[in-house]
């Protein structure tokens, strides 16, 4: 009786081992879990890189805003407020979970540091923890007249085109960022009188 039971169990186990029905479903289930994990990490990582770029742009803006406020004779609190406001315009505020630190340094420059918790959309399901992203930038108070007209076009010809006009700005700076060979053009008897005129490229007239 015992021997017969043993052989029946042995035959059942052998039959079970030879039965491969459902194996593909199990294999596909394991592959889908791995594929989902890969997609989750890829999507969240791309979001983190995008946030990091926005963070660097915001911290650059905050440092420049603080430096300009310092150049105007602002107190450390006013410099901090100017930098914090610049960061807020880029969407980084304490209400959104970001911390903005604006420091006035001994060399008459301003350092900005922004930290922000990265967002997670899919990787959270896998138990991952969102990293804290940070960026910093420093800007010196310009030893020059404050800007009153700044043209931000980076390469356009005639980014500033003054024709038959007269500009009088004796206490401030006109700045043209275009690298074109004719970034600034003065024509038609126009005149420009400013404390300083800065052109990255060249000018005519």
Buried (B, 14 or more C-beta within 10 A) or exposed (E): EEEEEEEEEEEEEEEEEEEEEEEEEEEEEEEEEEEEBEEBBEBBEEBBEEBBEBBBBBBBBBBBBBBBBBBEEBEBEBBBBBBBBBBBEBEBBEEEEBBBBBBBEEEEBBBBBBBBBBEBEBBEEEEBEEEEBBBBBBBBBBEEBEBBBEBEBEEBBBBBBBEEEEBEBEEBBBBBBBBBEBBBBBEEEBEBEBBBBBBBBBBEB
